[in-house]
Amino acid sequence: MRAAVLGRPVGHSLSPVLHRAAYEALGLTDWTYDALDIGAADLPVLLAGLGEEWRGFSVTMPCKQAAVDVADVVEPLPRLLHAANTLVRTPQGWRAENTDVAGVGMALQLAGVEQVGSAVVIGAGGTAAAAAVALASLGAELVEVVVRDPARARDVLGVLGTLGVPAEVIPLGEAALDAPLVVSTVPVDAQPALLGLPWRAEHTLLDVLYGPWPTPLAERVAAAGGTVAGGLDVLFWQATAQVELMTGLPAPIAAMRTALDAAVATR
C-alpha cells in the first residue's frame, strides 16, 4: 500500500516522518509514504493515473482547493472550507477530508485554551478558515479577521457566517488585538509586518508555522510576556487523524510523537 504528501514545495515536510513511524508501530510493513512535489494543476492527472495500491494523500499548499474540486466524495467540513488536506481512497473513489481543524483545536487546547470568547485570526487563506472553524467549536462569540487587504477575507467571513459566529474585518494597520487569543496563519516572510502590533502579556498566540522555530512573531510575543504555541502540535494532531483515515487503525500516538521530536531535534 502506498501514501504520500502532495504539494509544492514539499521537501521540508515532516509528514513522512510521522506517517512512516505510524506504519512501523502498527506493523504495516507493506505500506510506504513518500513526498510528491506537484502543483494544483497536476492533481487531476496524477489521481487519474494511480493504481489501487494508493490509499491516501496528505495535501498541502497549493493543492488544498484542487483536492476538493477533484474528489469524488467531499465531506461537509472540506466542502465548507473549500479546502481538503486529506484524500482517502474509498469504494466510491477519492474522498476529501479536512483534519486541519482538529489539529488547530488540539493545539489550542494544549495551550490551555478550553473556551473562546473573542479571538483574532491573522490571515485569510485556507488555514485561516480552518482556524475559524476550530475557534467556533470552542465557543467563539466574535472573531476579528486581520488582513492587509480586507477583500481577501471574504472566504473566512463566509465560513464564520455559515457557523453563525459574528466577525469583523480589521486592516492590518488598524489592529488593536483586543482579544486575548490570536491565531496567526501568515507565512514567515510576512511576519515582519506583525511585529509592531500591540502585543501584550495577556495574549495567547498560536502561530501555525513550525519551521523555522521560533518564528520572529513567536519571539516577539514571548518577549512581551505572552503565551506562545507553535504549529508542531497542529501538524502532529492532524497527522494522527490522517493515519486513522487512511489505515483504519488507531494512530500510535507515542511512536509518532517520539519520531517527530527526534526529527525536530536534528534540524
N, C-alpha and C positions, 0 to 999 in steps of 0.2 A: 504494500500500500504506500501511496505517496501523498505528500502535502508540501506546501511551500508558503512563503510570504511573497506577495506581489507589490511592486511599487517602483518608484524612481525618484531619488536614489534609494537603494535598499541595502547597500553593503554595510551600513552602520547598524543594521537592525539586530537586536538581541532576541528576536523571536526564535531563530533556530536554536539558540541555547536552551530556551525554555521548553520548546516542543520536543527536542531530542532528549532532554533529561526526562521528560514525562514518558516518552516511549520506552526508554531504558528501564525506568522504575516500574512501568506497567508490564514489562516483559513482551512488548510488541517489537520483536526482533526483525520482523519483516516490514516495518514502517520506516520511511525516510522523510526528511524535511529539508527543503532547500530554500534558497533565496533567488527569485527571478526578477531581474531588472526589466520592467516593462512599463509603458505609458498607458494612459486610459484608452487611447485609440486601438491599442494592441489587444485589449482584453477579449473582445468578442471572437477574434480569430484564434487566440490561444485556447479558449474554452471549447470551441468547436472542434479542435483537433485532438483533444485529450482522450485517452483510453479510460476504461473503468477502474484502473488501478489508482487513479487520482481521486482522493476522498475529500480534500478540503483545502482552502486557502485562507491565510491571514491577508487582509487587504489594507495597504497603507496608501498615503498620498502618492500620485494624484488619481488613484483608481477607485476611490470610495463611492463616488456618484455613479461611475460607469458600472460598478458591481451591481447596483440596484437596477440600472437600466437593462443589463444583460441577463439577470437572474430569471429563472422560470417561475420561482415562487418567492415572494417578498413578504417577510414578516411585518407586523404592524409598526414596530419601532423603526427599522430602516426605512419603511415607507414614509413615516412621519418626518424623519430626518433627511430623507433622500440621500442617505449615506449608509453604506454597509462596510464593516471592517472584517466580515467573515462570509465565506461562501462554503456551503456544505453540499456534498453530493447526496441526493435522495432519489428514490424511485421516480419521482416527478421531475427530476432534473436538478439544476443548481438552485439552492435555497439561500437567499440573502438574510443574514443576521447582523445584529449590532451588539457587540459586547463592550464597546467603549463606555456606555452609560454605566454599566455595572462596575467597570474599572474606576471611573471617576467617583462613583458613590462610595466604593470601598476605601479609596484613598482619602476621601473627606472624613469618613468615619474613623479611620485610623489616626487622623489628625485631631480627633476629638470633637468633630462636628456631628452631632446626633440630630439636630434640628436646625432648620434655617428660617430666619425671619426675612431679612433683606440681604441681598448679595449683589456682587458686581461680577460680570463676565467681561473680560477684555479680549476683543477679537470677535469675528463674525463668521468663521468658517465652519466646517463640519464638526470639529472638536468642540467649538463653542456651543453649537446646537446640542451636542451630546451632554455637555456640562449643564446646559439649561434644563434638560430632562432630569438629570441627576439631582439638581437643586430643587426642582418641582417635587420629586419623590421624597425629599427631605422636608417638605412643607413650606417652601419659599413663598412669601407673600408679596414680594416685589423684587424684580431683577433689573438692574441697570446694565445696559449693554454699552460698553465704552469702545468706540471705534474712531479711526481717523476720518472716515467717510461715512456719515450716517446712512447713506443709501445702501451700503453693504450690509446693514443689519436686518434687512428685510426677511431673510430666511429664519434667522434666530427669533425675530419677533413673531413670525408665523407659527413657529413651534410653541413658543410660550403662550400665544393666543389660543391655540388649539387646546393646550393644557389648562387654560383658564388662569394663568399667572399674569398679573399686571406687570408691565415692562415699560422702561423708558430708555431712550437712546441718548447717550451723552457724548458729545465730541471729545476726543482725547484731551484737547487743550483746556477743557472746562471741567474735567473730572475732579470731584471733591473727595471721592472714596468714603462716603459717609457710612456705608455698610461695613460691618466687621469682617465679612468674608469676601475674598476676591479670588476668582479663578482666572488665571492668565493662560490664553491659548495661542499667543503670538510666537513666531519663531525668534531665535536668539538674536538675529540681526536687526529685529525691530524693537528689541528691548531698551536700547539707549533712550528712546523717547519716553519710556515709562519711569525712568529713574528719578525724574524731577517731580513726580506726583507726590501728594502729601501723605506718605506712608507713616503709620503710627504704631506704637507698641500694641495697641488693641487689635491690630489686623491679623487675620489668619490668611495666608496666601497658599493656594495650590497652583504651582507652576507645572503645567503638564509636560514640560520638557524633562529629559533625563540625561542628556549628553550634549555638551559637556556639563558637568555638575560640580559645584553650584553655578547656576547661571548668574549673570550680572544682576538680574532682578531679585533672585533669591538672596544674594549677598546684601543688596540694598535694604530689603525688608528685614532681614536678620539684624542688620546694623541699627535699624530703627527700634529693635526690641520685639518685633512681631514674630509670630509662629509661621514656619515655612514647611510645606510638604512638597515633595517632588513627584515627577511623573513616573518614577520607577515603580511605585505601587500601582499606578494606573496601568502601566504595561503588564505588570505581573498578574493582576486580577482579571484583566480582560483576556489574557492568555490562558489562564486556568479554565475559564468558561469556554474558550475555543477548543481546548483539548477535549473537554467533555462533549461538545457538539460534534466534533469530528470522529472521535473514537467510540463514543457511547459509554465510556468508563469514567469513574470519578477521577478527577485530577489529583496526582500525587503532590500535594502542596509542599511538603517538606523537601522533597527531592528537587522540585522546580526552584524553590527559594534558595537552596544551597547552591545550585548551579548558577543562578542569576547573581548571587552575591560574589561568587568566585570570579565570574566573568567581569563584573564591575571592578573588582579589586585589581585586575590586571590591566585596566585601561588607563 
